[in-house]
């Protein structure tokens, strides 16, 4: 799915302050291609959060807490730490890792792409990992469809708060 459905659910900001994104450089740093819908999402919405809860990591951002490359590395490190400490890990974390994080929630849940085939990023499903347990939720859609589905309550994520999202989902730039 392209970004069109997400835009119909949540209006993007009227003006974007971020300039052109050097996608090739970002993908080179990650050693991974990125899904087209993620690129469209970042280009259309920029840094900010959905319904005061979901943050999407941004390429080449000065704020390390939302920088895609920084957070992808830190998320993978954290999962390896949990695995080495005895937590069951259903996904390969060593090169080539099957997971690439793209966002988080205010509760610390992390959203990942499941890189089943690293050469076909537009087919990667979305995974959500709770921060203080072993539960994973899987969604056979891309990031834009996942956000549209969650924000319209067509699907629920078991680890998200019951009251999320509000009846009128919004996007707020940082």
N, C-alpha and C positions, 0 to 999 in steps of 0.2 A: 504494500500500500504506500502511496505517496503521502505527502504531508496534508493533502487536501481535507481528509476527514478530521484530522486533529485541529486544523484551522477552523473548521465548521463547529467544533466543540468548544475551543478556547481561542479567543482572538489573540494574535501575536501583538507585540508592542507596535505602536504606530511608527516609531523611529528606532533604528538600530544604530548603536554607536560603534560597534565593532567593525573593523575594516575587513578586507579580503583575508581569507584563511588559506594558508599554504598547506593544502591537504597532503600533498606529496611528502612534505617534510614531517608532518605529524604521523602519517602512516609509516614513514621510514623509521621514526623514533620508536614506534610501537612494533615494528617489524610485522605489520598486519594491515591489510586493506580494511576499510570501514564501510558499513552499509550506507547506501545512498540515502535512505530515509533519515538516518542520523545526521548526515551532512545537511540535508534540507531543514531538519529541525533546528540545528545550531545556527544555520544561516538565517532562518526566518525569525527565531525567538531570541537567540543570544543568551547571555548569562542571566539567570533568574530561577524562579521556582514555581511549580504548579501547585495551586491551592495550598500554599504555605506549607508544603510537605515534601514534594518530590523535586530534587535538584538533579539536573543533567550536567555531567562533566563537560567542560569546554576545552577545545584544542588551544594550546598555547596561551593559557590564561596565567596572569601574574599571581593570582590567588591560588596557592597550592591546594587548598581544600576542595577546589572544583576543577583543577587542571586535569584533563583526561590522562595524559601520560604519567603524571605523578601518581594519581589515584589508581590507575591500572596497576602500577608497580606495587603500591602499598597494599592494595586489596589482595593481590596474588601472594605477597609476602605473608599477610595475615592468615590466609587460607592454609598456606604451607605450615605456618606455626601451629595452627589448630590441628592439622593432620599429623604433624610430628608429635603433638601432645596427646594423640590418641583418638581425636574426633574422626568419625567415618567421613570420608570424602568421596562422593560418587563421580567426581570428574578428575581428569588428568591435569595436574598442576605443573608438571615438569615439561620442558621444551619438547615439542610445542604444546604449550598450555591450551586446554580447551576453553578456558574462560577469559573474558576480557570485560572488566567493569566499565559501565558507562554512566552510572548515577547512584544516588543514595537517597534515603529519606531522613527526615528529622529524627526518627527513632533509631537510625543506624542500620536499617536494612540496606543491603547493597544489591543493585541490579547489574546483571551480567548478560553478555551475549554468550551463548553456547556455540563456540566455534567448531561445529561438527566437521565442516570442511573449510579450512582457512581460505580457500580460493573462491568461495561463494558467499561473501558476507551478507548478501541480500536475503539469504535463506536462514540465517541464524535466528533461533528462537531466543526469547527472553527468559532469564532465570532470576528469581528473587531469593536472597539468602537472609534469613533472620540473623540478627547480631549476636544473640545469646542462646543459641541452640543449633540443632542440626537440621532444621526444616528448610527445604528448598521448594519453591513453587515454580512450575514451568508453564510457559505460554508459547504456543506455536505461532507466534506472530512477531513482526518487527517492532522497533521501539515506538514509532508513531501510532501504529494500531494498538499496541499495548497501552500507551497513554490515553488514547481516545476511549478505549474500552473501560479502563479503570476510572477515568474521570466522568464517564456517563453511567457508571455502575453496571455495565453489561457483564463485566466480570469483577470478581472480588479477589483480593490477595489475602490469604488467610492470616498473614502476620501484620497486615495493615490495620489501623484502628477501625472499629465498626462504624464510627461516624464520618470516616473519610470516604469519599470527598464530600464537600458541601454540595448543596443542590445547584449552585452556580459556580462551576469551576472557573478559575482565573489563572492567568500567568502574570507574575510580577517580576519585572527586571530588578536586578540588584542595584 
